[in-house]
Amino acid sequence: MSEREKQAIAGTGSLTGDALEAEDVLEGAEPWEPIETKLVFWSFAVAVIALIIGLVFVPSSIFH
């Protein structure tokens, strides 16, 4: 698809997938920093720990 066709489709306000390619959407994206990787990993780790604690305490509090 030519650049002119992309601009014509994008200017219509339609939500079709033909308007933008993945490269166009990610063109101005910032690079992924290593601290962000650690943040995501530790967020999942804390969520798993909270889930395990919840699964232990909630049933025991209901049965006692």
Secondary structure, DSSP 8 states (H G I E B T S, - for coil): --HHHHHHHHTTT---TTS--HHHHTTT-----HHHHHHHHHHHHHHHHHHHHHHHHHHHHHH-
